[in-house]
Amino acid sequence: YWRENYVNRPYVTKGSTFDDYGPAYRYGLDNYARYPGKRFEDVEPDLGRDWQRGKGKSALTWDHAKHAAKDSWQRLSDTVGRATPGDSNRDGK
C-alpha cells in the first residue's frame, strides 16, 4: 500500500523516494504492536528517541519521518478498530 501511495501524502518532500519513507512506515507498524492500546501521540517522544536505531538506511530525521510513522500507525489502528468491536483505538467512536 505505502509503496504505491507514499508519493501522494502531504508530508513527502519532492524528489524523495520510497526508500526514504519506507523505513518510517515500517517503524510505525512495528511499534504499534510494541505499544498496544496507546495512541501515537502518547508514545511519539519514545519513538523519536529510538528512531536512529530503527531508521535503517533512511536519510529522514525524526521530524520528517514521524509523519509517515504516524500515518502507518493510524492506518493499522483504523484497520484493527474496524475488525474489533468496541473502541479499540480509544477515540470515543
C-alpha positions as CSV (number, residue, x, y, z in Angstrom):
1,Y,0.0,0.0,0.0
2,W,2.6,2.6,1.1
3,R,4.9,1.9,-1.9
4,E,2.1,2.8,-4.2
5,N,0.7,5.7,-2.2
6,Y,3.5,7.4,-0.4
7,V,4.0,10.0,-3.1
8,N,0.5,11.4,-2.6
9,R,1.0,12.1,1.1
10,P,1.3,15.8,2.0
11,Y,4.4,15.4,4.1
12,V,6.5,13.8,1.3
13,T,9.1,16.2,0.0
14,K,9.6,16.5,-3.7
15,G,12.4,14.2,-5.0
16,S,12.1,11.8,-2.1
17,T,11.9,8.1,-2.8
18,F,10.1,5.2,-1.1
19,D,13.4,4.2,0.2
20,D,13.4,7.3,2.3
21,Y,9.9,6.8,3.7
22,G,9.6,3.0,3.7
23,P,11.5,2.6,7.0
24,A,9.3,5.2,8.7
25,Y,6.2,3.3,7.6
26,R,7.6,0.1,8.9
27,Y,8.6,1.8,12.1
28,G,5.1,2.9,12.7
29,L,3.7,-0.5,12.1
30,D,6.2,-2.3,14.2
31,N,5.8,0.0,17.1
32,Y,2.0,-0.1,17.0
33,A,2.4,-3.7,18.3
34,R,5.0,-2.7,20.8
35,Y,2.6,-0.2,22.4
36,P,-0.8,-1.9,22.4
37,G,-3.7,0.3,23.2
38,K,-1.6,3.5,23.1
39,R,-2.2,6.5,20.8
40,F,0.7,7.6,18.6
41,E,0.8,11.0,20.3
42,D,1.3,9.2,23.7
43,V,4.4,7.4,22.6
44,E,5.8,9.8,20.0
45,P,8.6,11.0,22.3
46,D,9.8,7.4,22.8
47,L,9.6,6.7,19.1
48,G,11.5,9.8,18.3
49,R,14.3,8.9,20.7
50,D,14.6,5.5,19.2
51,W,14.3,6.5,15.5
52,Q,18.1,6.5,15.0
53,R,18.2,2.8,15.7
54,G,15.1,1.9,13.7
55,K,15.6,4.0,10.6
56,G,17.8,1.7,8.6
57,K,19.1,3.4,5.5
58,S,16.5,6.2,5.6
59,A,18.0,9.7,5.5
60,L,15.0,11.2,7.2
61,T,15.2,12.9,10.5
62,W,12.5,12.1,13.1
63,D,10.9,15.5,12.4
64,H,10.2,14.2,8.8
65,A,9.8,10.5,9.5
66,K,7.3,10.9,12.3
67,H,4.5,11.9,9.8
68,A,5.0,8.6,7.8
69,A,5.2,6.6,11.0
70,K,2.0,8.2,12.3
71,D,0.3,7.6,9.0
72,S,1.1,3.8,9.1
73,W,0.2,3.6,12.8
74,Q,-3.1,5.3,12.2
75,R,-3.9,3.1,9.2
76,L,-3.2,0.0,11.2
77,S,-5.2,1.3,14.2
78,D,-8.2,2.1,11.9
79,T,-8.0,-1.5,10.5
80,V,-7.9,-3.0,13.9
81,G,-10.7,-0.7,15.0
82,R,-13.0,-1.9,12.2
83,A,-12.1,-5.6,13.0
84,T,-12.5,-5.3,16.7
85,P,-15.9,-4.5,18.3
86,G,-15.8,-1.6,20.7
87,D,-13.5,1.4,20.9
88,S,-10.1,-0.3,20.2
89,N,-8.4,2.9,19.3
90,R,-10.0,4.8,22.2
91,D,-11.2,7.7,20.0
92,G,-14.7,7.6,21.5
93,K,-16.3,6.3,18.3
